[in-house]
Amino acid sequence: MFLFAALPGVLSVIVLVLGVRETPGHARAAGATKKAGVPSLDVSLGRAFWTFLASVLLFTLGNSTDAFLILRANQLGVSVALIPILWAALHVVKSAASVPGGALSDRFGRKPLILAGWAVYVAVYIGFGRATETWHAWALFLAYGTFFGLTEGTQAALIADLVGQARRGTAYGWYYLAVGIGALPASVLFGLIWDRVSPRAAFDVGAGLAFAAALVLLAVRPQGPADA
């Protein structure tokens, strides 16, 4: 099974090496930036970007590993044998929601879509903390998939909109650094609250941090017409 799962990864590398070419325009832009004396690590990315990054870090602190959702689903009566099906259903919804999510972000703006996705996240976490039936776990997992569809691509697009083309690499580096820094303490905090207080309290804290992150995101003022 692991060897079979590795095949798409091998094919992806082959396609990347043989089939992907950067356009000459990108090369010229990079050369022009170097000649102008712009430093390779340009952290002057603008107030809007840093405000957005602060909201992402705060959200990540409440976004623990999804293993806790699986554990909660098992507590609600989803058998171990059905967990892979539940996980697959989540990713089916996640994939199906990604394309319309991107289209909606183009039409209504990045920030409204991210706020909508984070609102879904808050509702799902509150729901997991209060769920009592097996079907609740299934419904919440499916709703959780829409959160990814609304936010994953949209957050990346918002970063591209907030910074200039020459600084996007730096901006994405800071973004993934923030996500990485927040991921470990998020799961540790969630686990401690789960063990020492209750699962409901842990999910409520996660929802509360996501809500606080949404308040910070409201302060972001994108400049482009597609991001108002």
C-alpha positions as CSV (number, residue, x, y, z in Angstrom):
1,M,0.0,0.0,0.0
2,F,2.8,2.4,0.8
3,L,4.6,1.6,-2.4
4,F,1.4,2.2,-4.3
5,A,0.8,5.5,-2.6
6,A,4.4,6.5,-3.5
7,L,3.7,6.2,-7.2
8,P,1.8,9.6,-7.6
9,G,4.7,11.3,-5.8
10,V,7.3,9.8,-8.2
11,L,5.2,10.8,-11.2
12,S,4.7,14.3,-9.8
13,V,8.5,14.8,-9.6
14,I,9.0,13.5,-13.1
15,V,6.3,16.0,-14.5
16,L,7.9,18.8,-12.5
17,V,11.3,18.2,-13.9
18,L,10.3,17.5,-17.5
19,G,7.2,19.5,-18.0
20,V,7.3,22.7,-15.9
21,R,9.2,25.7,-17.2
22,E,9.3,29.2,-15.7
23,T,8.4,32.0,-18.1
24,P,11.1,34.3,-19.3
25,G,9.2,37.2,-17.8
26,H,9.8,35.9,-14.3
27,A,13.5,35.5,-15.0
28,R,13.7,39.1,-16.2
29,A,11.9,40.4,-13.1
30,A,14.3,38.5,-10.9
31,G,17.3,39.9,-12.7
32,A,15.9,43.4,-12.6
33,T,15.4,43.1,-8.8
34,K,19.0,41.9,-8.3
35,K,20.4,44.8,-10.3
36,A,18.4,47.3,-8.4
37,G,20.1,46.2,-5.2
38,V,17.0,44.8,-3.4
39,P,18.2,42.5,-0.6
40,S,17.3,38.8,-0.9
41,L,15.4,38.9,2.5
42,D,13.1,41.8,2.1
43,V,10.9,42.0,5.2
44,S,9.3,45.3,4.3
45,L,6.1,43.6,3.3
46,G,3.6,46.2,4.5
47,R,1.3,46.6,7.4
48,A,-1.5,44.7,5.8
49,F,0.6,41.6,5.3
50,W,1.9,41.6,8.9
51,T,-1.6,42.0,10.3
52,F,-2.7,39.1,8.2
53,L,0.2,37.0,9.4
54,A,-0.7,37.8,13.0
55,S,-4.2,36.6,12.4
56,V,-2.9,33.4,10.8
57,L,-0.6,32.7,13.7
58,L,-3.4,33.3,16.2
59,F,-5.7,31.0,14.2
60,T,-3.0,28.3,14.0
61,L,-2.6,28.3,17.8
62,G,-6.3,27.1,17.9
63,N,-5.9,24.7,15.0
64,S,-4.6,21.5,16.5
65,T,-3.9,18.3,14.7
66,D,-7.0,16.7,13.1
67,A,-6.1,13.5,15.0
68,F,-8.2,15.0,17.8
69,L,-11.2,15.1,15.5
70,I,-10.7,11.4,14.7
71,L,-10.4,10.6,18.4
72,R,-13.6,12.6,19.1
73,A,-15.4,10.8,16.3
74,N,-14.4,7.5,17.8
75,Q,-15.8,8.7,21.2
76,L,-19.1,9.5,19.4
77,G,-19.4,5.9,18.1
78,V,-17.6,5.9,14.8
79,S,-15.8,2.5,14.7
80,V,-12.2,2.2,13.9
81,A,-13.1,0.3,10.7
82,L,-15.1,3.3,9.5
83,I,-12.5,6.0,10.3
84,P,-10.7,5.7,6.9
85,I,-14.1,6.2,5.2
86,L,-14.9,9.2,7.3
87,W,-11.4,10.6,6.5
88,A,-11.9,9.9,2.8
89,A,-15.3,11.7,2.9
90,L,-13.7,14.7,4.5
91,H,-11.2,14.9,1.6
92,V,-13.9,14.4,-1.0
93,V,-15.7,17.5,0.3
94,K,-12.4,19.4,0.7
95,S,-11.5,18.7,-3.0
96,A,-15.1,19.5,-4.2
97,A,-15.2,22.8,-2.3
98,S,-11.8,24.0,-3.5
99,V,-12.8,25.1,-7.1
100,P,-16.0,27.0,-6.1
101,G,-14.1,28.4,-3.2
102,G,-11.5,29.9,-5.5
103,A,-14.2,31.2,-7.8
104,L,-16.0,32.9,-4.9
105,S,-12.8,34.5,-3.7
106,D,-12.4,36.0,-7.2
107,R,-15.9,37.3,-7.1
108,F,-16.4,38.5,-3.5
109,G,-12.8,39.0,-2.4
110,R,-10.2,37.0,-0.4
111,K,-10.9,38.3,3.0
112,P,-14.7,37.6,3.1
113,L,-14.0,34.0,2.0
114,I,-11.4,33.5,4.7
115,L,-13.7,34.9,7.3
116,A,-16.5,32.6,6.1
117,G,-14.2,29.6,6.3
118,W,-13.0,30.5,9.8
119,A,-16.7,31.0,10.8
120,V,-17.3,27.4,9.6
121,Y,-14.3,26.3,11.6
122,V,-15.6,28.0,14.8
123,A,-19.0,26.3,14.3
124,V,-17.5,22.9,13.6
125,Y,-15.3,23.1,16.7
126,I,-18.2,24.2,18.9
127,G,-20.2,21.4,17.4
128,F,-17.6,18.7,18.1
129,G,-17.5,19.9,21.7
130,R,-21.2,19.4,22.2
131,A,-21.9,16.5,19.8
132,T,-23.6,13.4,21.4
133,E,-24.6,11.2,18.4
134,T,-22.6,9.3,15.9
135,W,-24.2,11.0,12.9
136,H,-23.0,14.3,14.5
137,A,-19.4,13.3,13.8
138,W,-20.2,12.5,10.2
139,A,-22.0,15.8,9.6
140,L,-19.3,17.8,11.3
141,F,-16.5,16.2,9.3
142,L,-18.3,17.0,6.1
143,A,-18.8,20.6,7.2
144,Y,-15.1,20.7,8.1
145,G,-14.2,19.9,4.5
146,T,-15.8,23.1,3.4
147,F,-13.5,25.1,5.7
148,F,-10.5,23.9,3.7
149,G,-12.2,24.7,0.4
150,L,-12.9,28.2,1.4
151,T,-9.6,29.1,3.0
152,E,-6.6,27.1,1.7
153,G,-6.2,28.5,-1.8
154,T,-7.7,31.9,-0.8
155,Q,-5.1,32.5,1.9
156,A,-2.3,31.9,-0.6
157,A,-4.0,34.2,-3.1
158,L,-4.4,37.0,-0.5
159,I,-0.7,36.9,0.2
160,A,0.0,37.3,-3.5
161,D,-2.4,40.3,-3.5
162,L,-0.9,41.9,-0.4
163,V,2.8,42.0,-1.5
164,G,4.6,42.9,-4.7
165,Q,5.6,40.2,-7.1
166,A,9.3,40.6,-6.3
167,R,8.6,39.9,-2.6
168,R,6.2,37.0,-2.8
169,G,8.8,34.3,-2.1
170,T,9.7,36.1,1.2
171,A,6.0,36.6,2.1
172,Y,5.2,32.9,1.6
173,G,8.3,32.0,3.7
174,W,7.0,34.1,6.6
175,Y,3.6,32.6,6.2
176,Y,4.7,29.0,6.4
177,L,7.0,29.9,9.2
178,A,4.1,31.3,11.2
179,V,2.0,28.2,10.5
180,G,4.9,25.9,11.6
181,I,5.6,27.9,14.7
182,G,2.0,27.7,15.8
183,A,1.3,24.1,14.9
184,L,3.2,22.3,17.8
185,P,2.0,24.4,20.7
186,A,-1.5,24.3,19.3
187,S,-1.7,20.5,19.6
188,V,0.1,20.5,23.0
189,L,-2.3,23.1,24.4
190,F,-5.3,21.2,23.0
191,G,-4.2,17.9,24.4
192,L,-3.5,19.4,27.9
193,I,-7.0,21.0,28.0
194,W,-8.5,17.7,26.7
195,D,-6.9,15.7,29.5
196,R,-7.1,18.1,32.4
197,V,-10.4,19.8,31.7
198,S,-12.6,18.2,29.0
199,P,-12.8,17.7,25.2
200,R,-15.5,20.3,25.1
201,A,-13.3,22.9,26.8
202,A,-10.5,22.1,24.3
203,F,-12.7,22.5,21.3
204,D,-14.1,25.8,22.8
205,V,-10.6,27.2,23.2
206,G,-9.8,26.3,19.6
207,A,-13.0,28.0,18.5
208,G,-12.3,31.0,20.6
209,L,-8.8,31.5,19.1
210,A,-10.2,31.2,15.6
211,F,-12.8,33.9,16.5
212,A,-10.1,36.1,17.8
213,A,-8.1,35.6,14.6
214,A,-11.1,36.6,12.6
215,L,-11.3,39.9,14.5
216,V,-7.6,40.6,13.7
217,L,-8.2,39.7,10.1
218,L,-10.9,42.4,10.0
219,A,-8.2,45.0,10.4
220,V,-6.4,43.9,7.2
221,R,-6.9,46.4,4.4
222,P,-6.0,44.9,1.0
223,Q,-5.3,47.3,-1.8
224,G,-6.5,45.4,-4.9
225,P,-10.0,45.6,-6.2
226,A,-10.4,41.8,-6.0
227,D,-9.7,41.9,-2.3
228,A,-11.9,44.6,-0.9
